Amino acid sequence: GAVLPSLFDRPAEALGFEELSIGYDPIQRLNLTLSRQLLGPLFVTYNRSLSATREMYDLKLSLRFRERYQLSYDTDEQHTQQFLLEGVWRF
């Protein structure tokens, strides 16, 4: 569960982020997620994970349409590039 669930709510809102989270787990160690609406239905999401042996990141640009769907371009630290058609559900 979350230790300080609302700690980043105010800074995220003040900076215009849709999501701002920092997490820790025994497998990926330190995780950072930033998500922000750029303009209209265009969004950007950045995920970064740090461990003792590896750094990973994922950068995604998304065009949202019909409220729950998005067309995305995704790239990562291995320079893997992909286009995705995704469904978006928030709980």
N, C-alpha and C positions, 0 to 999 in steps of 0.2 A: 504494500500500500504506500501511499504518499506520506512523507514525513512532514513536509510543509506545503500542503496542496495549494494554498492561495498566495504564497510568497511572491510569485512572479506575475500575478494577475494585473496589478497596478502598473508595474513597469512595462509590461507587454502592451497594455492599453495605451499608455502615454506615448510609447514609441511607434504605435500603429501596427503591432504584430498581431496576427490572428492566433499564433501559438508561439510561446517562448517557454521552453522547458529544459531543465538540466536533470539528468538522472544518473544513477549508479546501479550496476548489477554485477554479479560475480563473473559473468562470461565476457561482456563487452566493456566492462569497467565504467568509464565516464562517457555519457551521451549528451549531446546538445542538439536541440531541434529548434529551428527558427522558421516561421511561415508568415508571409505577408502578402497582402493584396497590392499589386503594383498599380494597375490601372484597369478600371472596369472589371471584366471577368478574367483578367490575367493575374496569376499568382506565382510566387516563387517559394520553394521550400528547400532548406539546407539542413542536412543531418550530418553530424560528425561523431565518431566513436573513437575513443583513445584507449589503448591497453598497453601493457608493458612491452609488447612485441610488435604492435601494428597500429597504424593510423588508418581510419577509413572515413570517407565522406561520400555524400550523395547529394547532387544538385538537381532539382526538378523545376522546370517551368511548365505551368499548366494553364490551359484555357478552359474555364468551367462553363458549362451550358446545361440547360434544363435542370438547374438546382442541384442535382445529385451526380452528374457525370462530368468527366473532364478528359481532354486530350492533352497528353503530357510528353515532353521531351526530357529524358533522364540521362545523366552522365555520372560517373563515379571515379574513384582514385585510380582505377585500372584503365581509364579512358574508354570504358564500355559505354556505348551510346545506344539508346533505344527510344522508340516512340510507343506510347501506351494509350489505350482507351480504357479508362477506369471508372468504376462506380464509387461515389463518395458517400459514406454514411457516418454521421457523428452521433455518439452516445453520450 
